[in-house]
Amino acid sequence: MGEPATNQPATNQPTTVQPPAAQESAVRRHELAAFLRHRREHITPEQVGLPRGRRRRTPGLRREEVAQLSAVGVTWYTWLEQARDIQVSVQVLDALARTLLLDSSEREHLFNLAGAVDPSPGKNCSSVTPAQRAILEQMEPFPACLQNSRYDILAYNRTYGLLLCDLAAVPPEDLNCIVLAYTHEEWRSSIVHLEETTRFMAAKLRAAMAGHLADPAWKTLLNRLHTESAEFREAWDRHEVVAGARSKRKQFVNAHVGPLTLDHTDLWLGPSSGPRMVTYAPVDEESRERLEKLHALALEREAATR
């Protein structure tokens, strides 16, 4: 018999392969760590009201300074920059965004990397171009807005701002048509066929959500609707699905000008599951005249606030 083999590589040994979700999470953590380090190194002490001192070696802020200004622990923030697998709350992300002086695009990037939903995204959406805003304005007195497939209202013209309620008075985190349709009383009271409309919206949301099941923003929206509306829970449990574009005649009772009959049309800005311009055209002369009155009222309100 020969001598037993020594120092031979093991064969047929099982290898550990991370599942795709774990791999994506690790990539996100490292991207987040690199982003935070880069931003910290490019913020001067003077920008955040700190003295520079004569012994400073760091070109930007120290980790201890970011932690102090954001009211988080130094060790915890260090782990964050080391891409450790730790949970980050939206409150901490908000504090870091303010400390690091992030603009709207950088703030959105921060929350995306952390897999979190920004609770205060602001009224202006960075993805809406000046040209799109100009088109919305040129469509007046016809109401029009930009929405994504999650029903977030990204931008709107002045007539749309008074169509179902005073959108200027709605908090930014509530600027979502399905949230308003299920939870906002003035919005709900303006819709003539409310049950049909809300049930249709839930079916559209279910169809669109199939492609976003792991998206934090979609999950947050769904959890909110389940929590705040028994009517939505009932509609959601029907498992109804509606997909694709559809034009539809809508009837509203506006608080300022009365009944309106409008043709609703989605003008898609990309793939049919993406953003769209929602337009409302009057179907009769009476509705047209009332839209003109509503637009005039919106202009008066705008002038009064200047």
N, C-alpha and C positions, 0 to 999 in steps of 0.2 A: 504494500500500500504506500502511496506517496505521502509526502508531508501535506498537512492541511494548508490551504491557501491563507495567506495573511495580508492585511492591508489592502484588501480588494474592496472596490466600491459596492455598496449595497445595491441589490437589484430588486425590482418590483416593489419598492417601498412606496406607500401612498404619499402623495404630495398634497399639501394644503393649498387650496385655491379659494380665494375670497369670492363670494357671490358678487354679481354686478352691483347690487345696491351698496355693499360694503366698500367696493372699489370706488364707486362714485362719491361716497361720503368721505373717504380718505382724500380724494383729489380736491373736493370742496374745502376741506379743512386746511390743506396745504396752500391752496389759492387764497383763502381767507387770511392765513398767517402772513403770507407774502404781501398781500394788499395792505394789511395793518402796519407791517414794518415799514413799507415804502411811504405810506402817508405820515407815519410818526416821524420818520427821518426828514421829511420835507416841510414840517411845521416848525417855525422858529418859536422860541420861548416868548418873544415879544408879541407874536400874533395872538397868544392866549393869555397875555398879561403877566407873564413870569419874568423875573430878572434873569439875564444871561449868566452873570457871574464870570470870574476869571479862570476857573478850573474846568470849565465845560469842555469835554472831548467829543461828545456826541453832536453831530451837526444839527440835529433837530431836537425833538423832545426825548427825554428818557422814559423808559417803561414806567418807572415810579411816578413820573409826572402825569402820564396819560391815565394811569390807574387812579391817582388822586383826583384829577379833574373829572373823571367819569364816575367817581364814588364806587370803585370796585377794588377788590384786593389785588395787591401787587403779584402775589403768587398765581392767582387765578388768571390775571391778564398775561403773565409770562407763559403760562400753559397755553393760552389762546394763540400767542405768537409762535409757540412751538408745535402747533397743529395737534395738540392733545385732543382726545375724544371726550369733549365736555359739552354740556348743554349751555346754550346761550339764550337768555331771555330777550324778548323784544325791547324791554326797558333798558337793558344794558346796551344793546345795539343802538338804540336811540341816543343814549348818552355818549357812546363812542363816536357816533356820526357827528354830534355837536362838538365834541372835544377836538376831533380831527378836521373840523371845518369842511365837511364833505358837501359838495353841491348835490343837486337832485339826482343826477346820473350816478354819481359815486355812492350816494346813499342807497339808491336802488340796487346797485351792484353789491354793496355790503350785505343787504338783507337777502339777496339771491344766493350769495355764497354761503350764508349761514342757514339757508333753507327755511327762512322765516318770512312772515308777512308784515310789511310795514304798517303799523297802526295809524300813522299820520302821513300819508303819501303826499298830501297837499292837493290843491285844486288844479294845478297845472301839470299836465302829463308831458314828459319829455319826448314821448314818441309821436306827439301831434305836431305836425309841421306848421309853420306860418302860412303856407299855401292852403293847407286844409282848413285852418281857422278862417282864412279869407273867403273860402268857398262857403263855409257855414254862414258867414255874415251876408254874402251876396244872395243867399237863398231866402233871406227875410223878405216879406213877412211870413213865409212858410217856416214852420218849426223844423229844426234839424239838429242832430247830434251825432257824435262819434261814439261807438260802443265797441267793446271786444266781445268775444263769445261767452264771457263770464257775466255779461250784462253791466260791467262797469261803465259809467258815463265818463268818457275821457275828455270831452269838450262839447259845448253846445252853443247855439246862438240865442239871442235875447228872447225871441218868441218862444222857443222851446223852454227857456228858463221860467216861463210863467204858464206853460200849457197845463200841467197837472198839479203843480204846487209851485211855491217860490223856491227854486233850487238854490238861490243865493243864501237862503237861511238853513240849508241842509248841511250838516257836518260833512267834511270830506270823506270820512270813512263810511258814510251812508249813501254816497253817490253811486248807487247800483240799482238798476231798474227792478230787479226781482226782489231785492230787499225792500224797496219802497212799495212795490205792489203788494207785498205780504204784511208790511208792518207800519206803513205811514198812512194815517187816516185820511188826510187831505188828498193824497195821491190816489188812494183807493176810491174815495168818494167821487173822483173825477171820471172814473172808468164806468161806462154804462153796463157793459157785459163783463163784470168783474170776475165771476167764477170761471167763465170760459177762458178769459185772458190769463188768469193766474195758473190755471191747470195747463194751458198751452205752454206757458213759460217754464213750468217745472219739467215738462216733457222735453222741451228744447234744451234745458240745462242738463238733463240726464244724458241726452245724446251727445252733447258737447263734452261732458265730463269723462266720457269713456277714454278720451285721449289724454286726460290729465289726472288720473286717479292718484298719482303720487305727488302731485303739485301742492305745496303747502297753502298757497292762496286759494285754490279750489276747495281744499279740505276745510279751511277756515270758513269760507262762505257757506259750505254745506252744513257745518256744525252750527253756525250762527242761525241759519234758517230753521234747522231742526229745534234749536233751543227757544227761539222767539215766536214761532208760529205753528200752532197745532194744525192749521189749515194747510200749511206747506207739508207737514209730516204726512197728512192724509193723502195729498196729491202725489208725494214722492213714493209712497207705498203702493201706488197703482202701477208703478213700473212702466208708465207710458213713455214712448219715445217719438219725437218728431225731429227729423233732420232735413237739412237743405233750406234754401231760400224760399220765402213765401210772401207775396204781397197780400195785404188784407185791408179791408175797409174797417175803420175804427170810429166809434162814437164816444165822445167825451162831453162832460158837462163842466165847462170851465167856470171857475169861481168869479171871474171878472166879466166875461162876455156871453156866457150861456152855452147852449148846445153847439157842438161842432161835429160835422161828419167829414172825415178825412181818409184819404187813401194812404196807407202806410207801405213804404217800399224800402228794402235794404239794398244799398249800393255797396258792393263788396270792394274793399281796398286791396285785397290779396286773396289767398285761398279762402274758400267759403267758411272755414272754421275760424277764421281770423277776424280782424277788425272790419267794421262796416260803418257806412254813413246811413243813419236812419232818417228818412224824410217823411213829411206829412203834407200832402197836397189836398186842398179843398175840393170837394166833389160838386159843390153848388155855389151859387153866388152869395147866398146868405152866409155860408161858412167862410168864404173868402173875405167878405166885409168884416166879419167878426175877428178873423185873424189879423186884419189890418188894424183894427182897434186894439187888439192885444199887443201888437208890435208897438203901436204908438204909446201905450201905457208903459211898456218896457223901456222905451226911449226916455219917457218922462222920469221914470224912477232912476235911470242911469244918470240923467242930467242933475237930479236932485242930490245925488251922492258925490258929485264932483266938488 
